[in-house]
Amino acid sequence: MEAYKNFETERLFIKPTSVEDAEFIFELINSPKWIENIGDRNIRSVEAAKDYIVTKMRPQLERLGFSNYTLTRKIDNVKIGTCGLYDREGLEGIDIGFAFLPEYERKGFAFEAANKIKNVAFNEFGVNAISAITSKNNTSSQKLLEKLGLKLTGTTKLPNETEELLVYKMYREQTQY
């Protein structure tokens, strides 16, 4: 099995999500904000979370070298959220996304992780454009995307979905001042 890169920030370890993260992913995917803002993935057991990691997260990692990353706090080794780059059907460019357990929101972790992942996408993975989608009522995500340098470019509906989502975008050359 190929070794995939881990990253870190001042306060976080960032590593590709693996089946060892299944209990955490199960908790995160079933948190109220995940269900409200990302959608119910119908993951009802830790076993189902393992299967979700193997069938939904790992194939893109194996194909592109990046996918979903589990974020662990350095201070106590507690898993607090995820951040990743997704090759999403119906969306141009690579999608950046993030999710946190409620008790770790509004502490700067999302910006810290997403900024690192954004920089790695452009500088190590050779991504030329990063997109992001968010629901119209998710103002905290909208503010974070703008703080990261992404600009609102329009709206979209993903395949087989009915909700109109806001689309944000940033290109590699925008990061090189």
C-alpha positions as CSV (number, residue, x, y, z in Angstrom):
1,M,0.0,0.0,0.0
2,E,1.3,3.4,-1.0
3,A,2.2,5.8,1.8
4,Y,0.2,9.0,1.6
5,K,1.5,12.3,2.9
6,N,0.6,13.6,6.4
7,F,0.7,17.3,7.1
8,E,0.6,19.4,10.2
9,T,0.0,22.9,11.4
10,E,0.9,24.6,14.7
11,R,-2.0,22.8,16.5
12,L,-3.0,20.0,14.3
13,F,-1.9,16.7,12.7
14,I,-3.5,16.2,9.3
15,K,-3.6,12.6,8.0
16,P,-5.5,10.8,5.3
17,T,-8.7,9.2,6.8
18,S,-8.4,5.5,7.3
19,V,-10.5,2.7,8.7
20,E,-8.8,3.4,12.1
21,D,-10.8,6.6,12.1
22,A,-14.2,4.8,11.7
23,E,-15.5,5.6,15.2
24,F,-14.7,9.2,14.9
25,I,-16.1,9.4,11.3
26,F,-19.3,7.7,12.6
27,E,-19.7,10.4,15.3
28,L,-18.9,13.3,12.9
29,I,-21.1,12.1,10.0
30,N,-24.1,11.9,12.5
31,S,-23.5,15.2,14.2
32,P,-26.4,17.7,13.7
33,K,-24.5,20.2,11.7
34,W,-23.1,17.6,9.3
35,I,-26.6,16.3,8.6
36,E,-27.9,19.9,8.2
37,N,-25.1,21.3,6.1
38,I,-23.7,18.3,4.3
39,G,-26.5,15.7,4.3
40,D,-27.5,12.5,6.0
41,R,-25.2,9.7,4.7
42,N,-27.2,7.0,6.3
43,I,-24.2,5.7,8.3
44,R,-25.8,4.0,11.3
45,S,-22.9,1.9,12.7
46,V,-19.2,2.0,13.1
47,E,-19.0,-0.9,10.6
48,A,-21.0,1.3,8.1
49,A,-18.5,4.1,8.7
50,K,-15.6,1.7,7.9
51,D,-17.3,0.8,4.7
52,Y,-17.9,4.5,3.8
53,I,-14.2,5.2,4.3
54,V,-13.2,2.2,2.1
55,T,-15.7,2.8,-0.7
56,K,-16.1,6.7,-0.7
57,M,-12.9,8.2,0.7
58,R,-10.0,5.8,-0.1
59,P,-10.6,5.3,-3.8
60,Q,-10.0,9.0,-4.6
61,L,-6.9,9.0,-2.3
62,E,-5.6,6.0,-4.3
63,R,-6.5,7.7,-7.6
64,L,-5.3,11.3,-7.0
65,G,-3.1,11.2,-3.9
66,F,-5.5,13.3,-1.9
67,S,-9.0,13.0,-0.4
68,N,-10.4,13.3,3.1
69,Y,-8.1,14.1,6.1
70,T,-8.7,13.5,9.8
71,L,-7.6,16.4,12.0
72,T,-6.1,15.5,15.4
73,R,-5.3,18.1,18.0
74,K,-1.6,17.9,18.9
75,I,-2.1,18.9,22.5
76,D,-4.2,15.8,23.5
77,N,-4.3,13.6,20.3
78,V,-8.1,14.1,20.1
79,K,-9.7,13.8,16.7
80,I,-11.8,17.0,16.1
81,G,-12.8,17.2,12.5
82,T,-12.0,16.6,8.8
83,C,-10.8,18.7,5.9
84,G,-10.2,17.5,2.4
85,L,-10.0,17.9,-1.3
86,Y,-12.7,16.2,-3.3
87,D,-13.1,15.5,-7.0
88,R,-16.9,16.0,-6.9
89,E,-19.2,15.1,-9.7
90,G,-21.0,18.1,-11.1
91,L,-18.4,20.6,-9.8
92,E,-15.5,22.1,-11.8
93,G,-12.2,22.1,-10.0
94,I,-11.3,20.3,-6.8
95,D,-13.7,21.0,-3.9
96,I,-12.4,21.9,-0.5
97,G,-14.5,20.9,2.4
98,F,-14.4,20.7,6.2
99,A,-16.5,19.5,9.1
100,F,-15.9,19.6,12.9
101,L,-17.5,18.2,16.0
102,P,-19.5,21.0,17.6
103,E,-17.2,21.5,20.6
104,Y,-14.3,22.3,18.3
105,E,-16.0,24.9,16.1
106,R,-15.2,28.6,16.4
107,K,-11.7,28.0,17.7
108,G,-9.7,28.7,14.5
109,F,-9.1,25.0,13.7
110,A,-11.1,25.1,10.4
111,F,-9.1,28.0,9.0
112,E,-5.9,26.5,10.2
113,A,-6.6,23.2,8.5
114,A,-8.3,24.5,5.4
115,N,-5.5,27.0,4.8
116,K,-2.9,24.3,5.0
117,I,-4.9,22.0,2.7
118,K,-5.4,24.8,0.2
119,N,-1.7,25.6,0.1
120,V,-0.8,21.9,-0.2
121,A,-3.4,21.5,-3.1
122,F,-1.7,24.3,-5.1
123,N,1.9,23.8,-4.2
124,E,2.3,20.0,-3.8
125,F,-0.7,18.4,-5.6
126,G,-0.6,20.7,-8.6
127,V,-4.3,21.6,-8.3
128,N,-5.0,24.7,-10.5
129,A,-8.5,25.6,-9.2
130,I,-10.2,25.0,-5.9
131,S,-14.0,25.2,-5.6
132,A,-16.2,25.0,-2.6
133,I,-19.9,24.6,-2.2
134,T,-22.1,25.5,0.7
135,S,-25.7,25.9,1.5
136,K,-27.1,29.5,1.4
137,N,-27.8,29.4,5.2
138,N,-24.4,28.2,6.2
139,T,-22.9,31.7,6.9
140,S,-20.0,30.4,9.0
141,S,-18.7,28.3,6.1
142,Q,-19.2,31.2,3.7
143,K,-17.1,33.5,5.9
144,L,-14.4,30.9,6.2
145,L,-14.2,30.4,2.4
146,E,-13.9,34.1,1.9
147,K,-11.2,34.3,4.6
148,L,-9.3,31.6,2.7
149,G,-9.5,33.8,-0.5
150,L,-12.2,32.0,-2.4
151,K,-14.7,34.2,-4.2
152,L,-18.5,33.6,-4.6
153,T,-19.0,32.9,-8.3
154,G,-22.5,31.6,-8.6
155,T,-24.8,28.7,-7.7
156,T,-25.2,25.1,-8.7
157,K,-27.2,22.0,-8.0
158,L,-25.2,18.8,-7.7
159,P,-26.4,15.7,-9.7
160,N,-29.4,14.1,-8.1
161,E,-29.8,17.0,-5.6
162,T,-32.5,19.6,-5.3
163,E,-30.9,22.2,-3.1
164,E,-29.2,25.2,-4.9
165,L,-25.8,25.7,-3.4
166,L,-23.4,28.6,-3.4
167,V,-20.2,28.1,-5.4
168,Y,-16.9,29.7,-4.4
169,K,-13.7,29.5,-6.4
170,M,-10.0,30.3,-6.3
171,Y,-7.3,29.8,-8.9
172,R,-3.6,28.9,-8.2
173,E,-2.3,32.2,-9.6
174,Q,-4.4,34.1,-7.1
175,T,-2.2,32.8,-4.3
176,Q,1.1,34.0,-5.7
177,Y,1.4,37.6,-4.8
